[in-house]
């Protein structure tokens, strides 16, 4: 039997659908193709990862399209992974915001495979634009990050912390609107569905390239860890590189804890001083010296917009507006102090597969594929970035991360390194 990738109709031979011209896939190669799951017929595999797969589903009666995210049969046998999988649906349902992908159902198949029904989006993850262009148009980038902060603000109002924000989890629609994906390791209040041992203080969760210093040391995290990750995304999108290049996991986590990032304007001279100040504020080591809410961070970016060229505001989803930025090569960038006073400041002056400690650092990859082809506060005085004995906590955090990875390696998922 062959199944149409668009409508889900079945045909006896390979070819194209006589109704809509969709390609036909062999159901013998994938038993889920053509099957009914809840109200939807499975029509096409969208992506596959260590923890499971994402399929396109179509409602036979009204033709609505959805993405259906399945946990793998192996991982379905592990209660902690099932808990984390369903935590994503619970978190998203609590937030209900236009900048967060919506979830309409969660259930299990007849063979007890958990699945989540989500909205199907057309566009690309922010990471795809970064890989293609490096530095992005500043206006477009700021608009994207501002929408991310709107979504984070709504999550934080529900006391939900994403903890794995990264460009792979920021989806840019063809319209230019933004959706945040993958709340699979989100931290919820106990009364919102419980917090397992794997999400409490002392566990290293998230993607190291975007981890806040407190995450890197396995300490308690709150909404300010998400804001730090948003700052890393803004830095990377603006300059074409992450603030802390490193060869090993240990070096990277140590840099997050102890090193100041290079001045963004040294990597991209057209970054206005106001935006540079905002970036450095967001990347403060101590959460007390960062923005204290997503809305404060958004307001600070908004004050920078008048200093950006009008042509830089074309939506990233519009191919005509997505142009690579001219970024100079800087062999030895100097490291910025937390704040450089300037007349344009938008804020008041103030402040992996299983990795080995010495092994090369892997590029972050999503454990589970995304189902798609999203007021300024006065800060205290600057705080010294270096922390005594921080290396001890980093080593312990790396060891804890490796132990957790080893524990879950039988199901083929590096669940601590990426969400959902």
Residue pairs with C-beta under 8 A, 6 or more apart in sequence:
1 10
1 11
1 12
1 26
1 27
1 28
1 34
2 10
2 11
2 12
2 13
2 14
2 15
2 24
2 25
2 26
2 27
3 9
3 10
3 11
3 24
3 25
3 27
3 33
3 34
3 42
3 43
4 10
4 11
4 17
4 19
4 20
4 22
4 23
4 24
4 43
5 22
5 23
5 24
5 25
5 43
5 44
5 56
6 17
6 20
6 21
6 22
6 43
6 44
6 58
7 17
7 19
7 20
7 22
7 43
7 58
7 63
8 34
8 41
8 42
8 43
8 58
8 60
9 17
9 19
10 27
10 34
11 17
11 18
11 24
14 24
14 26
15 24
16 22
16 23
16 24
17 23
17 24
25 33
25 44
25 45
26 33
27 33
27 34
30 45
32 42
32 45
32 53
32 55
32 70
33 42
33 43
33 44
33 45
34 41
34 42
34 43
35 41
35 42
36 42
37 57
37 68
37 109
37 115
38 105
38 107
38 117
39 59
40 57
40 58
40 59
40 66
40 68
40 117
41 57
41 58
41 59
41 60
42 55
42 56
42 57
42 68
43 55
43 56
43 57
43 58
44 55
44 56
45 53
45 54
45 55
45 56
46 54
46 55
46 56
46 67
46 369
46 371
46 372
46 373
47 53
47 54
47 369
47 370
47 371
48 54
48 369
49 366
49 367
49 368
49 369
49 413
50 72
50 367
50 368
50 411
50 412
50 413
50 414
50 415
51 71
51 72
51 75
51 81
51 85
51 367
51 368
51 411
51 412
51 413
51 415
51 420
52 69
52 70
52 71
52 72
52 75
52 368
53 69
53 70
53 72
53 369
54 67
54 68
54 69
54 70
54 368
54 369
54 370
54 371
55 67
55 68
55 70
56 65
56 66
56 67
56 68
56 120
57 65
57 66
57 67
57 68
57 117
58 64
58 65
58 66
59 65
59 66
65 120
66 104
66 117
66 118
66 119
66 120
67 117
67 118
67 119
67 120
67 121
67 371
67 372
68 115
68 116
68 117
68 118
68 371
69 115
69 116
69 118
69 368
69 371
69 420
70 109
70 113
70 114
70 115
71 81
71 82
71 85
71 113
71 114
71 115
72 113
72 411
72 412
72 413
73 111
73 113
74 410
74 411
74 412
75 81
75 82
75 85
75 411
75 412
75 413
76 82
76 112
76 113
76 114
77 411
78 408
78 411
80 196
80 198
81 408
81 411
81 413
81 415
82 114
83 194
83 196
84 184
84 185
84 196
84 198
84 415
84 420
85 114
85 116
85 184
85 420
86 106
86 114
86 116
86 193
87 183
87 184
87 185
87 186
87 188
87 193
88 103
88 116
88 182
88 183
88 184
88 186
88 419
88 420
89 103
89 106
89 116
90 188
90 192
90 193
91 155
91 160
91 183
91 186
91 188
91 192
91 193
92 100
92 101
92 102
92 103
92 183
93 103
94 158
94 160
94 188
94 192
95 151
95 154
95 155
95 158
95 160
96 102
96 154
97 150
97 151
97 154
97 155
98 150
98 151
98 177
99 147
99 148
99 150
99 151
99 154
99 177
99 178
99 179
99 180
99 374
100 151
100 154
100 155
100 179
100 180
100 183
100 374
101 118
101 119
101 121
101 171
101 179
101 180
101 181
101 374
102 118
102 119
103 116
103 117
103 118
103 119
104 117
104 118
104 119
105 116
105 117
106 114
106 115
106 116
106 117
107 114
107 115
108 114
108 115
109 115
118 371
120 371
120 372
121 171
121 173
121 179
121 371
121 372
122 173
122 174
122 372
122 373
123 171
123 172
123 173
123 174
123 175
123 317
123 372
124 171
124 172
124 317
124 372
124 373
125 167
125 168
125 169
125 170
125 171
125 172
125 181
125 370
125 372
126 144
126 167
126 168
126 170
126 171
126 172
126 233
126 237
126 316
126 374
127 166
127 167
127 168
127 170
129 136
129 172
129 316
129 322
130 136
130 167
130 236
130 237
130 240
132 322
132 324
133 322
133 323
133 324
133 325
134 240
134 241
134 324
134 325
134 327
135 237
135 238
135 239
135 240
135 268
135 324
135 325
135 327
136 237
136 238
136 316
136 322
136 325
137 311
137 312
137 313
137 314
137 316
137 321
137 322
137 323
137 325
138 238
138 270
138 271
138 275
138 308
138 309
138 312
138 325
139 305
139 308
139 309
139 310
139 311
139 312
139 313
139 314
140 176
140 312
140 313
140 314
140 315
140 316
140 321
140 322
141 234
141 237
141 238
141 316
142 234
142 275
142 301
142 304
142 305
142 308
143 176
143 313
143 315
144 170
144 172
144 178
144 237
144 316
144 374
145 230
145 233
145 234
145 237
145 301
146 298
146 301
146 302
147 177
147 178
147 374
148 165
148 170
148 178
148 180
148 230
148 233
148 374
149 227
149 230
149 294
149 295
149 297
149 298
149 301
150 294
150 298
151 178
151 179
151 180
151 374
152 162
152 165
152 180
152 223
152 226
152 227
152 230
152 294
153 293
153 294
153 295
153 298
155 161
155 162
155 180
155 183
155 186
155 226
156 223
156 226
156 293
156 294
158 192
159 188
159 189
159 192
160 183
160 186
160 187
160 188
160 192
161 186
161 187
161 221
161 222
161 223
161 225
161 226
162 169
162 180
162 183
162 186
162 226
162 229
162 419
163 185
163 186
163 187
163 205
163 206
163 215
163 221
163 225
163 226
163 419
164 182
164 184
164 185
164 205
164 206
164 207
164 210
164 229
164 418
164 419
165 180
165 210
165 226
165 229
165 230
165 233
166 207
166 209
166 210
166 229
166 233
166 364
166 418
167 233
167 236
167 237
168 181
168 182
168 364
168 365
168 366
168 370
168 418
169 180
169 181
169 182
169 366
169 370
169 374
169 419
170 178
170 179
170 180
170 181
170 233
170 374
171 178
171 179
171 180
171 181
171 370
171 372
171 374
172 178
172 315
172 316
172 317
172 374
173 179
173 317
173 374
174 317
175 315
175 317
176 315
176 316
176 317
176 318
177 374
178 374
179 374
180 374
181 370
181 372
181 374
181 419
181 420
182 366
182 368
182 370
182 418
182 419
182 420
183 419
183 420
184 367
184 368
184 419
184 420
185 199
185 205
185 206
185 415
185 416
185 419
185 420
186 419
187 195
187 199
187 221
188 194
188 195
189 195
197 203
198 205
198 404
198 416
199 205
201 218
201 219
201 220
202 218
202 400
203 218
203 400
203 404
203 416
204 215
204 216
204 218
204 397
204 398
204 400
204 401
204 404
204 416
205 215
205 416
206 215
206 229
206 416
206 417
206 419
207 364
207 417
207 418
208 216
208 249
208 252
208 253
208 256
208 352
208 361
208 364
208 417
209 232
209 242
209 244
209 252
209 364
210 229
210 232
210 233
210 364
211 225
211 229
211 253
211 256
212 221
212 224
212 225
212 228
212 229
212 256
212 287
213 228
213 256
213 257
213 285
213 286
213 387
214 220
214 221
214 225
214 287
215 221
215 225
216 253
216 256
216 257
216 394
216 397
217 253
217 257
217 390
217 393
217 394
217 397
218 393
218 396
218 397
218 400
219 393
222 287
223 293
223 294
224 287
224 290
224 291
224 292
225 287
226 294
227 282
227 290
227 291
227 293
227 294
227 297
228 282
228 283
228 287
228 290
230 282
230 294
230 297
231 279
231 282
231 283
231 290
231 297
232 242
232 243
232 283
234 278
234 279
234 282
234 301
235 242
235 243
235 261
235 264
235 279
235 283
236 242
236 243
238 264
238 268
238 271
238 275
238 279
239 264
239 267
239 268
239 271
239 327
240 267
240 268
240 325
240 327
241 267
243 261
243 262
243 283
244 252
244 255
244 256
244 259
244 261
246 252
246 255
246 361
247 360
247 361
248 355
248 357
248 358
248 359
248 360
248 361
249 352
249 355
249 356
249 357
249 359
249 361
249 398
249 401
250 357
250 358
250 394
250 395
250 398
251 361
252 361
253 394
253 397
253 398
254 390
254 391
254 394
257 285
257 387
257 390
257 393
257 394
258 285
258 385
258 386
258 387
258 390
259 335
259 385
260 335
260 336
260 337
260 338
260 385
261 279
261 280
261 283
261 335
261 336
262 330
262 333
262 334
262 335
262 336
263 276
263 280
263 333
263 334
263 335
263 336
263 340
264 271
264 275
264 276
264 279
264 280
265 271
265 273
265 276
266 330
266 333
266 334
267 327
267 328
267 330
267 333
268 325
268 327
268 328
269 328
270 325
271 279
272 304
272 307
272 308
272 344
273 340
273 342
273 343
273 344
273 345
274 303
274 304
274 307
274 342
274 344
274 345
274 346
275 301
275 304
275 307
275 308
275 346
276 336
276 340
277 339
277 340
277 342
277 345
277 346
277 347
278 297
278 300
278 301
278 304
278 346
278 347
280 336
280 338
280 339
280 340
281 289
281 290
281 291
281 300
281 338
281 339
281 347
281 350
281 351
281 379
282 290
282 291
282 297
283 290
284 290
284 338
284 351
284 379
284 383
285 383
285 385
285 387
286 351
286 383
288 380
288 383
289 338
289 350
289 351
289 379
289 380
289 382
289 383
290 379
291 297
291 300
291 377
292 377
293 377
295 375
296 375
296 376
296 377
299 375
299 376
300 346
300 347
300 376
301 346
303 346
303 376
304 346
307 344
313 321
314 320
314 321
314 322
315 321
316 322
337 382
338 351
338 382
338 383
338 385
339 345
339 349
339 350
339 351
339 382
341 349
346 376
347 376
347 377
347 378
347 379
348 376
348 378
348 379
350 378
350 379
350 380
350 381
350 382
351 379
351 380
351 381
351 382
351 383
352 361
352 362
352 364
352 365
352 414
352 417
353 362
353 414
354 402
354 405
354 406
354 409
354 414
355 361
355 362
355 398
355 401
355 402
355 405
356 402
357 395
357 398
357 399
357 402
364 417
364 418
365 417
365 418
366 418
366 419
366 420
367 413
367 414
367 415
367 417
367 418
367 419
367 420
368 413
368 418
368 419
368 420
401 416
404 415
404 416
405 414
405 416
405 417
408 414
408 415
408 416
